[in-house]
Amino acid sequence: MKATLAYVEQYLPEDEPLRNARRHGEDVGATPIGPAGGAALRFLATAISARTVVEIGSGCGVSGIWLLRGMRPNGVLTSVDVEPENQRLAREAYAEAGFPTSRARLITGRALDVLPRLTDGAYDLVFCDALKQEYPDYLPEALRLLRPGGVVAFDNALWGDRVADPTDRSPDTVAIRELGRLVREDDRLTPMLLPVGDGLLAAVKGE
């Protein structure tokens, strides 16, 4: 199984802009989404012809590049990150990947302070990869922001296999497990849990 998962991670190799962004993210301790998870984000953005996307946690540009490559050519990514340095690196990564500055709006601040200021029902996709203990709080904000038929996605949904271990009661694990329950039990959502990278939990908001 490990060989299979490794094959999945390597199936779509990252190019130089993505590799550079990933290296910069790892250098500053902002672990970005893995290659397979990034490819899944691009797939989702392409499948729904995403024009407006919000990401919580920039990963120093890795997730943003994947998302922008799946979005419509005139699409705009709104990236929220509490760390200005992460956003500076993300901006450089977008430029290296060939995206004009008009394609990305970067907002510095805590997600739960920024999200309430964004417009209801105005977004096609919301991607979350920030503080794990805040994941359950991101969900209602994401659903408010999404249009009907929009997609919400969370990285680290398996959290290093800890979510599947019922004896693990660490705060991050408990929060991610609670998020999974909330998504699974919400009648407005059609969810899936993908075992790519560290797990990607995604759901479509009903019409």
C-alpha positions, -999 to 999 in steps of 0.1 A, spaced: 0 0 0 28 24 8 43 19 -26 9 26 -42 5 58 -23 40 69 -32 32 62 -68 1 84 -65 21 112 -50 46 110 -79 21 105 -107 20 142 -117 55 156 -111 58 192 -99 76 217 -121 102 242 -111 79 269 -98 61 244 -76 93 228 -64 107 262 -55 75 272 -37 75 239 -17 111 244 -7 105 279 5 74 268 24 93 240 41 122 264 49 99 287 69 79 258 85 47 262 64 43 227 52 24 229 19 -1 204 5 15 175 -12 17 170 -50 -13 145 -52 -34 168 -30 -24 198 -51 -34 178 -83 -67 171 -66 -73 208 -60 -65 216 -96 -89 189 -107 -117 202 -85 -112 238 -97 -112 226 -133 -143 204 -128 -164 233 -115 -149 260 -138 -139 279 -107 -136 317 -112 -135 327 -75 -115 307 -49 -106 314 -13 -77 296 4 -70 297 41 -33 292 45 -11 300 15 15 272 18 38 299 5 22 296 -29 21 258 -35 -17 253 -32 -23 287 -49 -4 276 -80 -23 243 -82 -56 262 -78 -48 289 -103 -38 264 -129 -73 248 -125 -93 280 -125 -107 299 -154 -82 322 -171 -98 353 -156 -103 337 -122 -91 354 -90 -76 336 -59 -82 352 -25 -54 339 -2 -57 344 36 -26 339 58 -17 352 92 20 353 83 32 381 60 64 362 51 43 333 38 24 357 16 55 374 3 68 340 -7 34 331 -23 34 363 -43 69 354 -56 57 319 -64 27 331 -84 50 354 -104 75 327 -111 46 304 -123 36 332 -148 4 345 -131 -2 383 -133 -7 401 -99 -43 407 -108 -50 369 -104 -43 368 -67 -56 389 -38 -36 383 -6 -50 392 27 -29 391 59 -48 382 90 -64 355 111 -88 335 90 -117 338 115 -113 376 114 -110 379 77 -136 354 64 -166 372 79 -157 402 57 -159 383 25 -191 382 4 -218 356 10 -223 331 -19 -196 347 -40 -171 318 -43 -168 286 -62 -143 268 -40 -129 273 -5 -97 254 5 -86 252 41 -50 244 52 -44 264 84 -49 260 121 -63 225 126 -81 233 159 -100 260 139 -112 236 112 -147 231 126 -151 269 128 -139 273 92 -167 250 79 -197 273 85 -178 303 72 -169 283 40 -205 273 35 -216 309 38 -191 320 12 -199 292 -13 -224 294 -41 -247 264 -45 -227 237 -62 -195 251 -48 -168 229 -32 -151 231 2 -119 212 8 -96 206 39 -60 193 38 -45 171 65 -79 153 70 -60 121 81 -34 140 101 -6 115 98 -30 85 105 -39 100 139 -75 108 130 -82 70 124 -67 62 159 -95 65 185 -70 66 213 -55 98 200 -72 127 218 -47 155 210 -65 188 203 -56 190 166 -67 154 160 -100 158 179 -107 190 159 -101 173 125 -122 143 136 -150 166 146 -148 184 112 -152 150 95 -183 143 116 -198 177 108 -192 173 71 -205 137 70 -237 146 89 -246 178 71 -275 172 47 -265 201 26 -232 185 16 -220 156 -6 -187 146 9 -157 125 0 -124 117 18 -95 111 -4 -64 93 9 -40 115 -10 -10 130 8 -22 136 44 -58 132 34 -81 157 15 -117 160 28 -139 177 2 -177 183 -2 -201 198 -27 -226 223 -13 -261 214 -24 -282 235 -48 
